């Protein structure tokens, strides 16, 4: 599977993960969110950037509770699990955008 982003073909595997982690940038992340049938908002990007930073700097993939706590610090208001589910139906699967 591949995505076209700014005239460049970005390869993903059958699960939608990047084949080359170095292909990641915000435009690629937005395209991946939109490929899931979602509109990519600033809140989506906040979660994605947080997850990517945790994965790249610490090798961690935070659970929902940790994500919610981090978003409270960023948004100034603690989101509910329901709000997170609306952003990412099924679960915040943004690790899809953070690893090869």
One Martini backbone bead per residue (centre of mass of N, CA, C, O) as a GRO file, in nm:
protein
  100
    1UNK     BB    1   0.100   0.033   0.017
    2UNK     BB    2   0.018   0.379  -0.070
    3UNK     BB    3   0.107   0.727  -0.049
    4UNK     BB    4   0.020   1.053  -0.148
    5UNK     BB    5   0.265   1.319  -0.073
    6UNK     BB    6   0.350   1.585  -0.227
    7UNK     BB    7   0.434   1.387  -0.482
    8UNK     BB    8   0.492   1.145  -0.284
    9UNK     BB    9   0.575   0.816  -0.224
   10UNK     BB   10   0.438   0.626   0.049
   11UNK     BB   11   0.523   0.350   0.219
   12UNK     BB   12   0.319   0.073   0.323
   13UNK     BB   13   0.192  -0.166   0.489
   14UNK     BB   14  -0.076  -0.380   0.544
   15UNK     BB   15  -0.126  -0.203   0.827
   16UNK     BB   16  -0.009   0.111   0.765
   17UNK     BB   17   0.282   0.119   0.807
   18UNK     BB   18   0.578   0.237   0.781
   19UNK     BB   19   0.855   0.138   0.611
   20UNK     BB   20   0.986   0.433   0.653
   21UNK     BB   21   1.034   0.628   0.924
   22UNK     BB   22   1.168   0.878   0.759
   23UNK     BB   23   0.884   0.962   0.617
   24UNK     BB   24   0.805   1.127   0.848
   25UNK     BB   25   0.541   1.370   0.876
   26UNK     BB   26   0.277   1.572   0.903
   27UNK     BB   27   0.160   1.509   0.622
   28UNK     BB   28   0.163   1.206   0.655
   29UNK     BB   29  -0.013   1.189   0.904
   30UNK     BB   30  -0.262   1.318   0.777
   31UNK     BB   31  -0.295   1.108   0.550
   32UNK     BB   32  -0.336   0.867   0.744
   33UNK     BB   33  -0.589   0.968   0.879
   34UNK     BB   34  -0.755   1.004   0.615
   35UNK     BB   35  -0.729   0.698   0.534
   36UNK     BB   36  -0.929   0.635   0.790
   37UNK     BB   37  -1.172   0.858   0.754
   38UNK     BB   38  -1.049   1.122   0.879
   39UNK     BB   39  -1.029   1.428   1.023
   40UNK     BB   40  -0.756   1.636   1.060
   41UNK     BB   41  -0.672   1.771   1.359
   42UNK     BB   42  -0.513   1.921   1.611
   43UNK     BB   43  -0.575   1.690   1.809
   44UNK     BB   44  -0.458   1.467   1.647
   45UNK     BB   45  -0.170   1.589   1.632
   46UNK     BB   46  -0.113   1.591   1.933
   47UNK     BB   47  -0.123   1.286   1.967
   48UNK     BB   48   0.081   1.204   1.754
   49UNK     BB   49   0.324   1.363   1.861
   50UNK     BB   50   0.330   1.232   2.135
   51UNK     BB   51   0.365   0.937   2.044
   52UNK     BB   52   0.620   0.979   1.882
   53UNK     BB   53   0.799   1.088   2.107
   54UNK     BB   54   0.776   0.842   2.292
   55UNK     BB   55   0.890   0.640   2.087
   56UNK     BB   56   1.159   0.778   2.005
   57UNK     BB   57   1.275   0.858   2.301
   58UNK     BB   58   1.157   0.573   2.473
   59UNK     BB   59   0.998   0.326   2.332
   60UNK     BB   60   0.697   0.406   2.374
   61UNK     BB   61   0.337   0.302   2.433
   62UNK     BB   62   0.092   0.455   2.545
   63UNK     BB   63  -0.177   0.459   2.721
   64UNK     BB   64  -0.474   0.606   2.756
   65UNK     BB   65  -0.426   0.740   3.030
   66UNK     BB   66  -0.160   0.882   2.946
   67UNK     BB   67  -0.276   1.041   2.711
   68UNK     BB   68  -0.487   1.201   2.868
   69UNK     BB   69  -0.288   1.343   3.055
   70UNK     BB   70  -0.126   1.484   2.829
   71UNK     BB   71  -0.371   1.640   2.706
   72UNK     BB   72  -0.428   1.811   2.951
   73UNK     BB   73  -0.160   1.970   2.930
   74UNK     BB   74  -0.219   2.078   2.637
   75UNK     BB   75  -0.546   2.162   2.659
   76UNK     BB   76  -0.646   2.219   2.975
   77UNK     BB   77  -0.820   1.947   2.935
   78UNK     BB   78  -0.975   1.661   3.017
   79UNK     BB   79  -1.028   1.397   2.840
   80UNK     BB   80  -1.230   1.163   2.743
   81UNK     BB   81  -1.273   0.856   2.623
   82UNK     BB   82  -1.492   0.946   2.425
   83UNK     BB   83  -1.325   1.167   2.284
   84UNK     BB   84  -1.101   0.976   2.187
   85UNK     BB   85  -1.287   0.790   2.022
   86UNK     BB   86  -1.373   1.013   1.821
   87UNK     BB   87  -1.090   1.056   1.708
   88UNK     BB   88  -1.027   0.723   1.762
   89UNK     BB   89  -1.169   0.474   1.655
   90UNK     BB   90  -1.118   0.206   1.897
   91UNK     BB   91  -0.841   0.381   1.919
   92UNK     BB   92  -0.534   0.522   1.972
   93UNK     BB   93  -0.359   0.445   1.660
   94UNK     BB   94  -0.087   0.625   1.627
   95UNK     BB   95   0.139   0.419   1.599
   96UNK     BB   96   0.108   0.407   1.295
   97UNK     BB   97   0.275   0.694   1.271
   98UNK     BB   98   0.553   0.600   1.452
   99UNK     BB   99   0.613   0.330   1.286
  100UNK     BB  100   0.747   0.075   1.079
   0.00000   0.00000   0.00000
